[in-house]
Amino acid sequence: MGGDHAPSAPVGGALLALQELDAAHSIQLVGRESVVRAELDRQLAGDFGGLRDVVAARLSIVHADEVIEMTDKPSVAIRGKPNSSMAVGLRLQPEGKSEAFVSAGNTGAQMAASTFILRLHDGLTRPAISTLFPTVSHPLVVLDSGANVDCSAQELVSFARLGSVYAADILGRQNPSVGLLSIGEEAEKGNAVVKEAHQLLRAAEGINFQGNIEGRDLPLAASERGPIDVVVCDGFTGNVLLKFLESVGSVLLDVIKVELPRGRRGKVGSAFLINNLRRIKKRLDHAEHGGALLLGVDGICVIGHGSSKALSVVSALRLAHSAASHGVMEDLHALEIESREPAAAPAAGSITA
């Protein structure tokens, strides 16, 4: 029921995903049953008419009376609307009725509800949103990308552990290399939290810490010291970084269109250049990557972009399926003893939507 294009995008994405997933997998649509069923019937009467038998066997509707709006505060997800589609959908995991949850709804509410319902792994004080950052070579895992505005040094170390599991299990990276985002590669560069985190990461066991990295290293997924797999930063920095990335493809395309002489815009070379830039824009588009794993909660929770359409929902479902089938939760449980860094009190205003 969440997102700019609900319920058509989640229903359409679920129907597309059913065609990809093997018969052992099923999908639950959580929301107001009459609304969801009407949308499902509408799409089955159109392009998805051949899926009626598949839907009957592998797709179900779980009724939830309430809906969390994009304007609702995160606390509403916990106290104000306990029967929302978000809360009901998340509770399916601890009840043993589901293995993963996907939503394109209110991000702050989803993080708050996930933390409250699924609980945090032992030793962690906060979850982190982990987003794939496209580069010229291989995607990077960037975390935190928006869950926590302010972080302690110990929490950044925890994020490094979480990101390493993601890179190893889902991306297949061997001994993932972790970089700490800063304003210089030297250990003494950065604010007080980053400098303390650098020292803690250097001493931490089980983390392949490369050292500080700079913003210019991210598009190449490498620094002078080698490839990078995981980038650690606070949620304020990570969110600014990713919002900037979302604009790059469109800006490049617009600049080329403006700079091309008017008489040459229809020429073959110009068309070829613009078509290539459109492909680059698509590669950088957040919608192509579907969603971000909320790491640190004791369950699989994928946060989709609010503007997600059906294909983005499919990508988010792929990520949820990959996390559920590659042992991510088992490996995160194994980190519980190792990740018991000293707890820090959460800062005020630490959740962003």
C-alpha positions as CSV (number, residue, x, y, z in Angstrom):
1,M,0.0,0.0,0.0
2,G,3.1,2.3,0.1
3,G,4.8,4.3,-2.6
4,D,3.9,6.8,-5.3
5,H,2.4,4.1,-7.5
6,A,0.7,1.8,-5.1
7,P,-1.1,-0.6,-5.3
8,S,-0.5,-1.0,-9.1
9,A,3.3,-1.2,-8.9
10,P,3.6,-3.7,-6.0
11,V,0.9,-5.9,-7.6
12,G,2.5,-5.7,-11.1
13,G,6.0,-6.3,-9.6
14,A,4.7,-9.4,-7.7
15,L,3.2,-10.8,-10.9
16,L,6.4,-10.3,-12.9
17,A,8.4,-11.8,-10.1
18,L,6.2,-14.9,-10.0
19,Q,7.3,-15.6,-13.5
20,E,11.0,-15.5,-12.4
21,L,10.8,-17.4,-9.2
22,D,10.6,-21.2,-9.2
23,A,7.5,-23.0,-8.0
24,A,8.9,-23.4,-4.5
25,H,8.4,-19.7,-3.8
26,S,5.3,-17.7,-3.2
27,I,4.4,-14.0,-2.6
28,Q,2.1,-12.4,-0.1
29,L,0.4,-9.0,-0.9
30,V,-0.3,-7.2,2.4
31,G,-2.9,-4.5,2.5
32,R,-6.6,-3.6,2.3
33,E,-7.9,-6.8,0.7
34,S,-10.7,-5.2,-1.4
35,V,-8.2,-2.7,-2.9
36,V,-5.5,-5.2,-3.5
37,R,-7.9,-7.8,-5.0
38,A,-9.5,-5.2,-7.3
39,E,-6.0,-4.2,-8.6
40,L,-5.0,-7.9,-9.0
41,D,-8.1,-8.7,-10.9
42,R,-7.6,-5.7,-13.2
43,Q,-4.0,-6.7,-14.1
44,L,-5.0,-10.4,-14.5
45,A,-7.7,-9.2,-17.0
46,G,-4.9,-7.5,-19.0
47,D,-1.3,-8.3,-19.7
48,F,-1.1,-11.0,-17.0
49,G,-4.1,-13.0,-18.0
50,G,-2.0,-16.2,-18.5
51,L,-1.0,-16.2,-14.8
52,R,-4.3,-17.1,-13.2
53,D,-3.3,-20.6,-12.3
54,V,0.1,-19.5,-11.0
55,V,-1.5,-16.7,-8.9
56,A,-4.1,-19.2,-7.4
57,A,-1.3,-21.5,-6.3
58,R,1.5,-19.1,-5.2
59,L,0.1,-15.6,-4.4
60,S,-2.0,-14.7,-1.4
61,I,-3.5,-11.5,0.1
62,V,-3.0,-10.8,3.8
63,H,-5.5,-8.2,5.0
64,A,-4.4,-5.1,6.9
65,D,-6.9,-2.4,7.8
66,E,-4.5,0.6,8.1
67,V,-2.1,2.3,5.8
68,I,0.9,4.4,6.8
69,E,1.1,7.5,4.7
70,M,4.3,9.1,3.4
71,T,3.6,12.1,5.7
72,D,3.2,10.0,8.9
73,K,5.9,10.2,11.5
74,P,8.0,7.0,12.1
75,S,6.4,6.6,15.6
76,V,3.0,6.1,13.9
77,A,4.2,2.7,12.6
78,I,4.7,1.5,16.1
79,R,2.0,3.0,18.2
80,G,-0.5,4.8,15.9
81,K,-1.3,2.2,13.3
82,P,-0.5,-1.3,14.6
83,N,-2.6,-2.9,11.9
84,S,-1.0,-1.1,9.0
85,S,0.2,-3.1,6.0
86,M,3.8,-2.4,7.0
87,A,3.3,-3.7,10.6
88,V,1.3,-6.7,9.6
89,G,3.7,-7.6,6.8
90,L,6.8,-7.4,9.1
91,R,5.1,-9.5,11.8
92,L,4.8,-12.4,9.4
93,Q,8.6,-13.1,9.8
94,P,8.7,-13.7,13.6
95,E,5.4,-15.6,13.2
96,G,7.2,-18.0,10.8
97,K,4.9,-17.2,7.9
98,S,7.4,-15.3,5.7
99,E,11.1,-15.0,5.0
100,A,11.4,-11.4,3.8
101,F,9.5,-8.1,3.6
102,V,9.6,-5.5,0.8
103,S,8.0,-2.0,0.9
104,A,8.3,1.2,-1.1
105,G,6.4,3.1,1.7
106,N,7.6,5.6,4.3
107,T,11.3,4.9,4.9
108,G,11.4,6.3,8.5
109,A,8.3,4.3,9.5
110,Q,9.7,1.1,7.9
111,M,12.9,1.4,9.8
112,A,11.2,2.2,13.1
113,A,8.7,-0.7,12.7
114,S,11.4,-3.1,11.6
115,T,13.5,-2.3,14.6
116,F,10.5,-2.6,17.0
117,I,9.0,-5.8,15.5
118,L,12.1,-7.7,14.2
119,R,14.5,-6.4,16.9
120,L,18.2,-5.7,16.5
121,H,20.9,-8.3,16.4
122,D,22.7,-8.7,19.7
123,G,25.5,-6.2,20.2
124,L,24.0,-3.6,17.7
125,T,22.6,-0.3,18.7
126,R,21.1,0.8,15.3
127,P,20.4,-0.7,11.9
128,A,21.8,0.7,8.7
129,I,20.4,1.1,5.2
130,S,22.8,-0.6,2.7
131,T,22.5,0.6,-0.9
132,L,24.3,-0.6,-4.0
133,F,26.4,2.2,-5.6
134,P,27.0,1.6,-9.3
135,T,30.5,2.2,-10.5
136,V,32.6,1.7,-13.7
137,S,33.6,-1.8,-12.5
138,H,31.5,-3.5,-9.7
139,P,28.8,-2.2,-7.4
140,L,29.8,-1.0,-3.9
141,V,27.8,-1.5,-0.8
142,V,27.3,1.9,0.9
143,L,26.1,2.1,4.4
144,D,24.6,3.9,6.2
145,S,22.7,5.6,3.4
146,G,20.0,7.4,5.3
147,A,18.8,5.6,8.5
148,N,21.0,7.5,11.0
149,V,22.0,11.1,10.7
150,D,24.6,10.9,13.5
151,C,26.6,7.8,14.3
152,S,29.2,6.9,16.9
153,A,32.6,5.5,15.9
154,Q,31.5,2.1,17.4
155,E,28.4,2.1,15.2
156,L,30.5,2.7,12.1
157,V,32.5,-0.4,13.0
158,S,29.3,-2.3,13.3
159,F,28.2,-1.1,9.8
160,A,31.5,-2.3,8.4
161,R,30.8,-5.8,9.8
162,L,27.2,-5.7,8.3
163,G,28.4,-4.5,5.0
164,S,31.1,-7.2,4.8
165,V,28.5,-9.9,5.2
166,Y,26.3,-8.3,2.5
167,A,29.3,-8.1,0.0
168,A,30.4,-11.7,0.7
169,D,27.0,-13.4,0.7
170,I,25.0,-11.5,-1.9
171,L,27.7,-10.0,-4.2
172,G,30.1,-13.0,-3.8
173,R,33.1,-10.9,-2.8
174,Q,36.0,-12.8,-1.2
175,N,37.3,-11.1,1.9
176,P,35.5,-7.8,1.1
177,S,37.6,-4.6,1.3
178,V,36.1,-1.9,3.5
179,G,36.8,1.8,3.1
180,L,35.9,4.6,5.6
181,L,34.6,7.6,3.7
182,S,36.5,10.7,4.8
183,I,38.1,14.0,3.4
184,G,41.5,12.4,3.0
185,E,43.2,9.1,3.0
186,E,45.4,9.9,6.0
187,A,44.3,8.5,9.4
188,E,44.3,12.0,11.0
189,K,41.8,13.3,8.4
190,G,38.1,13.7,9.1
191,N,35.9,14.7,12.0
192,A,36.4,13.3,15.5
193,V,34.0,10.3,14.9
194,V,35.7,9.3,11.7
195,K,39.2,9.6,13.2
196,E,38.1,7.4,16.1
197,A,36.4,4.9,13.8
198,H,39.6,4.7,11.7
199,Q,41.6,3.5,14.8
200,L,38.9,1.1,15.9
201,L,38.6,-0.4,12.4
202,R,42.4,-0.8,12.2
203,A,42.3,-2.9,15.4
204,A,39.1,-4.8,14.6
205,E,39.3,-8.5,13.8
206,G,37.5,-10.0,10.9
207,I,37.3,-6.7,8.9
208,N,39.5,-6.2,5.8
209,F,40.0,-2.5,6.4
210,Q,41.7,-0.7,3.6
211,G,41.7,2.7,5.3
212,N,40.2,6.1,4.6
213,I,38.8,6.6,1.1
214,E,37.6,9.8,-0.6
215,G,34.6,10.7,-2.7
216,R,36.6,10.5,-5.9
217,D,37.4,6.8,-5.2
218,L,33.7,5.7,-5.3
219,P,33.0,5.9,-9.0
220,L,36.1,3.7,-9.7
221,A,35.3,1.3,-6.8
222,A,39.0,1.5,-6.0
223,S,41.7,3.7,-4.4
224,E,45.5,3.7,-4.9
225,R,45.5,0.8,-2.4
226,G,43.2,-1.5,-4.4
227,P,39.6,-2.4,-5.0
228,I,36.8,-1.3,-2.6
229,D,33.7,-3.4,-1.8
230,V,32.1,-1.7,1.2
231,V,32.0,2.0,2.0
232,V,31.1,3.1,5.6
233,C,29.8,6.5,6.5
234,D,27.0,8.1,8.6
235,G,23.5,8.3,7.2
236,F,23.7,12.0,6.6
237,T,26.7,11.7,4.3
238,G,25.5,8.5,2.7
239,N,22.1,9.9,1.8
240,V,23.6,13.1,0.3
241,L,26.0,11.0,-1.7
242,L,23.3,8.8,-3.1
243,K,20.8,11.6,-3.9
244,F,23.7,13.3,-5.8
245,L,24.3,10.1,-7.7
246,E,20.6,9.9,-8.7
247,S,20.9,13.2,-10.6
248,V,24.2,12.5,-12.4
249,G,22.7,10.6,-15.4
250,S,20.0,13.1,-16.1
251,V,22.4,16.1,-15.8
252,L,24.9,14.6,-18.2
253,L,22.2,13.9,-20.7
254,D,20.8,17.4,-20.4
255,V,24.2,19.1,-20.7
256,I,25.0,17.1,-23.9
257,K,21.7,18.1,-25.4
258,V,22.3,21.8,-24.6
259,E,25.9,21.8,-25.8
260,L,25.2,20.0,-29.1
261,P,24.9,22.6,-32.0
262,R,21.3,22.8,-33.0
263,G,22.1,21.9,-36.6
264,R,23.9,18.7,-35.5
265,R,21.4,17.2,-33.0
266,G,19.8,15.0,-35.7
267,K,23.1,13.7,-37.0
268,V,24.1,10.0,-36.6
269,G,27.0,10.7,-34.3
270,S,24.9,12.9,-32.0
271,A,22.1,10.4,-31.8
272,F,24.7,7.7,-31.0
273,L,26.1,9.8,-28.2
274,I,22.7,10.6,-26.7
275,N,21.7,6.9,-26.8
276,N,24.8,5.9,-25.0
277,L,24.2,8.5,-22.4
278,R,20.6,7.2,-21.9
279,R,22.1,3.8,-21.2
280,I,24.5,5.4,-18.7
281,K,21.5,7.2,-17.1
282,K,19.7,3.9,-16.8
283,R,22.7,2.3,-15.2
284,L,22.9,5.1,-12.6
285,D,19.1,5.1,-12.0
286,H,18.1,4.1,-8.5
287,A,15.0,2.5,-9.9
288,E,17.1,-0.1,-11.7
289,H,18.5,-1.4,-8.4
290,G,15.1,-1.9,-6.7
291,G,15.8,-1.5,-3.1
292,A,18.2,-1.4,-0.1
293,L,18.6,-4.0,2.7
294,L,18.0,-2.7,6.2
295,L,20.9,-4.5,7.9
296,G,21.1,-5.0,11.6
297,V,17.5,-6.1,12.2
298,D,16.8,-9.8,12.9
299,G,14.9,-10.4,9.7
300,I,15.1,-9.5,6.0
301,C,13.7,-6.1,5.2
302,V,14.1,-4.4,1.8
303,I,13.4,-0.6,1.6
304,G,12.2,0.4,-1.9
305,H,12.3,3.8,-3.4
306,G,9.1,5.8,-3.0
307,S,8.9,6.2,-6.8
308,S,9.2,2.5,-7.5
309,K,7.3,1.1,-10.4
310,A,6.7,-2.5,-11.2
311,L,10.2,-3.3,-12.5
312,S,11.8,-1.7,-9.4
313,V,9.5,-3.8,-7.2
314,V,10.8,-6.9,-9.1
315,S,14.4,-5.8,-8.4
316,A,13.6,-5.4,-4.7
317,L,12.0,-8.8,-4.6
318,R,15.1,-10.3,-6.3
319,L,17.2,-8.7,-3.5
320,A,14.9,-10.1,-0.8
321,H,15.0,-13.6,-2.4
322,S,18.8,-13.4,-2.7
323,A,19.2,-12.4,1.0
324,A,16.9,-15.2,2.1
325,S,18.6,-17.9,0.0
326,H,22.3,-17.0,0.5
327,G,22.5,-17.4,4.3
328,V,22.7,-13.7,5.1
329,M,20.8,-14.0,8.4
330,E,22.8,-17.0,9.5
331,D,26.1,-15.1,8.9
332,L,24.8,-12.0,10.7
333,H,23.8,-14.2,13.7
334,A,27.4,-15.4,13.8
335,L,28.6,-11.8,14.1
336,E,26.6,-11.2,17.3
337,I,29.5,-11.9,19.7
338,E,32.1,-10.2,17.6
339,S,30.0,-7.0,17.1
340,R,29.6,-6.2,20.8
341,E,31.3,-2.8,20.6
342,P,30.5,-0.4,23.5
343,A,27.0,0.9,23.0
344,A,26.4,4.6,22.4
345,A,23.2,6.4,23.2
346,P,21.2,7.2,20.0
347,A,21.3,10.9,19.0
348,A,18.1,12.9,18.8
349,G,16.6,12.9,15.4
350,S,18.5,9.9,14.2
351,I,15.8,8.6,11.9
352,T,15.2,10.2,8.5
353,A,12.5,9.5,6.0
